[in-house]
């Protein structure tokens, strides 16, 4: 009776929230930016300085934005730096190619500042058309709330008599928020019980391009004509929040300057991932852009790999006597270089005589892979450039020493029913890719009124949410807890922090279902309480 009352209360609460939220709310993105694009004396070359604020407002009274993700496609000689503009700025992380943040609570505003600068080969001003530089380089702005995804594998042979092994595979997505959500893609894969992890599945179909109303539920189906009892079905999901946009942008174009022009001395305010830093104790601030790249990311024994380190002087003054410091990883040998070097304290030091005003130079050196049989990951540490008393750094680069996928995350939820009241839930997250991943967020739906106990790892900031700081290639993370049996047991956990199309999930549960009769190939009679709760997840494995 107690379980029934709790379920009734939860259902009534959802109905009340739905009835109070006739109209959806949209998170609001605000961009405030001032930028200057100046034509340089060098033919076809321009300088860029853009300072701005990226702000997110969550107008919902009940819903939380779990992840903020802004992939960036920067030009070769453009960098971006993190700038502290409010206490919430510390919740943003600028790393190579992406800006990430987690947790924007209801009725909360978070913001971060940015400083973009570097050299252009074309007049960006003519391409902006009223947009900000930030928007120009942002591939997308994705705000992701929590969702619930269900996966159902019904019996064989009852949906299409012409194909007795056919199954109607259904993927359902529930929107437990008052946001309008948009499903960009729902992918369904098939493997078999011999592959407990998602190493090599067959993509059956990609469903998507549909909206999910606040507190709504959408189901999409696919007929698998070649399903067997050993078939295991997986899904990946890419859902984003529909948002509104406000911009306050001022952009100035400065034509070809006369000789002796002075540079605006406004510089960057720190270095936390844009591939550069700014000296803090100099009379005149100097900006150096340092970027590191390779000609290939897959290297086998005996292969050559070229490392390119580009240093750009984005100052209106000549810089002399720069040093580039590199650490050569174990198992690699330096065989040639475009600059002379010497080895000091284990570091290779390359001498760069100088860089003229707005000039760039690319150091190229070649390494040979000498580590036979190694299949791991080699991390090329950030390049360091010393000028006077200041140091500037690039991002690090990963080399894959075999044909391994770069990013692939597996999440499995196992449900075992302990008694009539409680179930043991075990969630496993494994990095199946070839590179380490950092700052993953795992979110499982747990009814607010359900009792939770015996948790192996405490929640991070919110009920049902855990944070994984780092997961090495092949490493597995696990959490287990006892929970009152509730409607969330048949929903897949979410993993945030990597591209959503690289996350594959499935559920394993068989405690509540019994196979008691075979009337024909693949025909199963179902008995037990699993018909009410556990039947959907049972079919994922059997």
N, C-alpha and C positions, 0 to 999 in steps of 0.2 A: 504493500500500500504506500509505504514511504517513497519508493522509487516512482510509483505512478504519480504521486502528488508533486514530486520534484520535476518530473517530465511535463506535467500539466502546467506547472508554474512557468517553466522555460518556454513552452509553446505559447502560453498567454503573453509572455513578455515579448516574444518575437512578433506576434500579431499586433500588440500594442505599438511597438516601434514602427512596424510597417504602416499602421494606420495613421501614425503621426508624421510619417515621412512621405507625403503624397508626391512631392517634387524632390528630385535628386539634388544633391549639392555637389559642386565641383571645386576641387582644390584649385587655388589660384597661384600661378607662377608670375613673379614680378622680376623684371630685369631693369636695373638702373645702371647706365653705362655712359662714360665719356671716352671717346677714342680719337686719336690723331693718326692720320696716315700721311706721311711726308714723302714727296718724291726726292730721290737722291741723285747726285751728279752722275753716278754710274748708270749707264744705259739700262733701262728696264728694271730698275731696282727701287724699292720703296721700304720705308721703315714703318713699323706699327707699334703703337703704345695704346692699350685699352685697359681702363680701370673700371670695375663695376661691382655690383652686388647682385647675387642670385638669391632670391627669397621665395619661400614656400609658405602659403597660409592654408591650413586645414580647417574649413568652416564647419565640419561635422560636429555634432554633439555626442556621437556615440562611436564613431569609427576612427580607426588609426591607420595611418600610412606606414607600412612596415619598411619599405625600401625605397630609396631615391637613387636612381641610376642615370647618369648622363654620359654615354659614350662620346668620345671626342675624336675627330679626324683632323688633327693639326697638320699644317704644312711642315715641310722638312725643317725650316729654320724659324718656327714659331714655338714658343714655350708658354706655359701657364703656371702661375704660382698661387698658392693659398694665401689669403689675407684675412686676419682676424677682425671682424666688424661687430661681433656680439658674442655673448657667452655660448650661444648655440653653434657658433662657427667651429668649435672643437669637435662637433659631431660629424663633420664632413671630412672625407679622406680624398685627397688628390693623388692618384697614382697614374702610371703610364697609360694614357688612352682612355681613362674613365674617371668620373667623379662619383663617389658613393656616399650615402648616409643612411642611417636607419632611424626609425621611430619618430614620426611626426604625430603627436597626440592630437586629440580633438581640441578644436579652438586654439591651436598653437601655431605660432609663426617662427620659422627657423630661417637663418640667413648666413651666407658666407661671402666674403669678398674674394675677388680674383684680380690678378694682374697679368695681362697677356702682352707679350712683346717679341720682337724679332724682325726678320727681313723677309720681304715679299718680292716675288718675281713679276707680279702684275698689280694693277691698281685695284685693291679690294674695295675701295670707296665706291666705285662705280657698280659693284655687285651687291651691296648691302640692301639697297631699296628700302630704307627705313628700319631694317632689322639691326640688331646688335651684332658685334663681332662674335660674342659668345654663342648666339644662335647660329651664326654662319658655320661655326666649327663644331657645334653639337649635332651629332647624327640623329639624336632623339632625346626626349626628356621623359623618362618613364617613372611614374609613381605607382607603386604596387601595394595594394592592401592585401589583407588576408583573404584567401578564398578556400573553399572546400571542394575537392574533386573526388568523385566516386568512379569506380570502374567495375563493370558487371560483365560476367561471362556466363550466360544462360546455357541450358542443356543443348546437346547436339541433336540435330535431326528433327526439330519441331517447327522450324521456321521456313524451311524450304525442302520439300519432299524429294526434289530432284537431286539434292546434295545432302545425303544423310549425315555427313560430318560437319555441316555448316553450323555456324553460331552467329548470333546477333550480338556483337561486342558493343557495349554502350559505355560512353564516357559522359558523366554528368558534372556540371560545374555550378556550385551554389555561391551566390554573392551575399555574404552576411553583413554587408555594409550599406550605407545610404548613398554611396557613390554609384554613378553609371560606370560599369566596367565594359571593356571591349576585349574579346578573345581574339587575338591575332592568329593563334594556331593551337589546335589540340591534336597531337600526333599519337597514333596508336601503333605499337610495335608487338611483334610476336617472337618469342624464343621458346625454349622447352625446359623441362625440369633438370636437364643436365647442365644448364647454365644458370646457377643460382645468382650470379651477378650479370649485369647487362653488358656482356662482352661483345656479343655479335647477334643483334636482333634484326628481324626483317621489318622495315617500315611498311605497314599495311595501308595507311591512309593519313592524310593531313586534312583536318577539319578546322574551320575557323571563319574569321570575318563575321562574327555575330556579337551583338550586344547582350549584356545581362543586366536587367533592371535592378534597382535596389531591392535587396532581400529576395531576389528572384532565383530561379533554378532552370538551367537549360541543359537538355540532353541531346547528344549526337550519337548516331549509330553507324556501324559498319558490319556488313555481312562477310564473315570469313568463311569461304567455301572449303577450306582445307584444314580446319581445326581438328585437333586430336585431344585425347584425355591428358596428354603430356604437355599441351600448349600452355605457356605462361604469357600473360599479356601485360604490357607495360605502357605507360603514357608519359608524355611530356606536355607541359602547358605553358603558354605565354599569354598572360592577361595583364592589361594595363588600365589605368584610371583615365577617364576622360576629364580634361582639365580646361580651365580658362587661362587667358594670357593677358598680362599688362606689361607694357614696356615704356620706359622713359629714357630715350636714347639721344645722345648728342654726338655726332661724328663730324670731324673737321678734316678737310683735305688741304695739305700745304704743298703748293707747287714747287718746282725746282728752286732751291734756295740760292741766294747770292753767297759769295765766298765769305768765310768768317762767321757764319751763323752759329748761334749758341744752341746747345742741346738743352732741352728741359731736363733738369736734374732729378726729376721724380723717379725713383727706382722701385724695385720690388721690395716687399716687406717680409722676406723670409724664404725658406726653402723647405717645402714638405712634399715634393713629388713632381714638380714640373720639369725637372732635369736641369735646374740651375739654382744659384743662390746669390745673395747680394752681401757685400761686406758691410759690417755694421759700424765700424769705427774709422771712417775715412772722411776727409774734408769734402771730397767729391765722390758721390756714389758711382760705381761702375757696374754695368750689367754685362755678363758674358753668358751666352747661350751655349750649352754643351749637350750634344745628343750622340747616342751610341747606337749602332745598328750592325747587322751582320748580313752577309749575302745569302745565307741559308740557315735554317734553324734545325735541320736534321743532319747530323754528322756521324759517320761510321769510322771504324778503325782505318787509319791511313788517309782519310779525307783531309782536304785543305779547306779552311774557312777564313774568309776575309772579314776583318773587323774595321768598321768605319767610325771614326770619332770626329764629329764636326764641331768646330769652335767658331762662333760668330761674335764679332765685335759690334755691338749695337749701341755704341757710344760715338759721340761727335768728337772723338780724339783718338790719336794713334796709341796703341798699346805695344810695348816692347818687352822682350825677355819673358816669355811664358813657358811654363813647363807642363807637360802632359804626363801623368803618372798612371801606369797600368799594372795590374796584378795578373800574371799569366797563371791560369788554373792548372792544377795537377793533371798530368796525362797529356798535356799539350806542349808543343815546342814552337817558339817563334822562329820562322824561317826567312822572313824578309819584312822590310818596313820602308815607308816613304820618307821617314825622318831618321836621323842618327839618334842613337840611344846609348845609355849606360845603365848598369844595374846597381842600385843602391838599396841595401837593407831588404832585398827580396823584391823590390819594385823596379819595373822598367821605366826609366825617365827619358822622355823624348823632348828635345829642345826645339822650341818654336821661336824664331827670332823676333817676330812681331806681327801685328795685324793692323792694317791701315783702317781709317775711318769707315765703318760699316762693311768691313771686309770679313769674309769667312774662309776657313781653311779646313780641309778634311784629311786627317791623318788616316792612312790605310796601312794596316799590318796584317800579315797572314800567319795563321797557326796551323800546325799539322797535328791530327789526332793520333796519339801514340799509345792509347790505353786499350789493348786488345781484349775483346769480350765484354767490355763494360756497356751496360744497357741503362744506366741511370740518367740523371739530369746534371748537366754542368752549368753552374751559375757564373756568368761573367760579371764581376763586381763593377759598380759604377766607375766611370772614368773620372779622374780628378785633374783639374787644371789650376795651377798656382799662378797668380799674378800679384806681384808685390807681397802684401801681407794677407791676401785673401785667397780662399779656395772655392772653386765652383765644381759642381758634380753633375754627371748625367744620371740617367736611370740605369739599372742593371739589365742584363739580357740573359735569357735562358737558351741553352742549346740542348736539344733532345738527341740522345746518343743511340737511338733506334727508332724504327717507325712506330711511334706511340702516338695516340691522340693527345692533343694539347690539353683539352679540358673535357672531362666527362665525370659526372657525379651520379652515384647510385644511392637511392634512399629506399629502405625497406621497413615496413611496419609489420611487426608480428604481434598478433593478439591471441592470448591464451586465457580462457575463462577459468578462473580459480574456483568460484562458487556462484551461487545465484545472484550475488550482489556485486562482486568485484572481478575485474579482469587485469591481467598482467600485460602491459604494453611495452614492447621493446623496439626502439627505433635505431637503425644502423645507417650510417652515412659513410660511404667509401669513395675515395678519390681514385677513379679508374683511369684518369688521364695521365699524361706524361710530365706534368708540371705541378708544383705545389700550388695550393689555393689558400687564400687568407680571408679572414673576416667573413666566414659563412654564418648565416642565420638559419636555424631550423625551427619551424613553427608547426605545432600540432594542435588541432582543434580539441579543446577540453571544455565541456559545459561548465559555465560559471558556478553552478550549484552542485557539481559533482565533487565528492570527497576524493582527494589525491593524497597518497602517502607512499612511504618507502621509495623515495626518488633517489636514483643513483647519482644524479647531477642536478644541482639546484637551478631554478629558472634564472634567466638573464633579463632583468628589468620588467618582465611581464609574464603572467601565467601562460604556460604552454610554449614558451620561447627559450631557446638555448643558443648561445653564440660559440662558434668554433674559431679560435684565433688563427690556427694554421693546420692544414691537413696535407701531409706529404703525399707524393705519388704512391699509390698502393696502400696508404694508411686508412684505417677504419676507426670511426668514432661511434660510441654507443651510449644510449641512455635508456633506463628502464624504470617503470613506475607502476604502482597499483592504482587503479581508478575505478570508481563506481561505474557500472555498465551504463553507457549513454549513447546517444545518437551519433557521437563523433567517432566511434570506433571504426566505422567503415569508410572514413575519409583519409586520403593520403596526406602525409605531412608536406609542407612546402620547404624548399631550400632556396634562400636568397643569397646573392653575392656573386653568382656567376651567371652567364647568359642562360636564360631559362630553357632554351632549346637543348642545352647540354645536361639537363637534369632529368633523370629517368626514375620512375617510382613504381612500386607494386606493394601489395599487401598479402600476407600469408596468415591464414586462419582456417582451422578445420575442427575446432573443438565442439562446435554446436551443431554440426551436420553429420548425418550418418548415411552411407550408401548401403541400402538394404535390399535393393532389388535391381536386377538387370533384365529388363524385358526385351532389349535389343541393343544393338551396338550404341553405346554412348547415352542410353536413356537412363536417367537417374531419378529415383524417387527421393524426395527430401522430407525428413521429419525433424522434429525438435524445435527449440526456441530459435535456432538459427534462421528459420524462415522469417522471423521478425527483425533480426539484427545482423546475424553473421553470414547469411547465405551469400550475399554479394561478394564478400571477401574470400569465402571458401573457393569459389570458382576461379579465383586468380591462379591457383596452383594445381587444382585437380580437374 
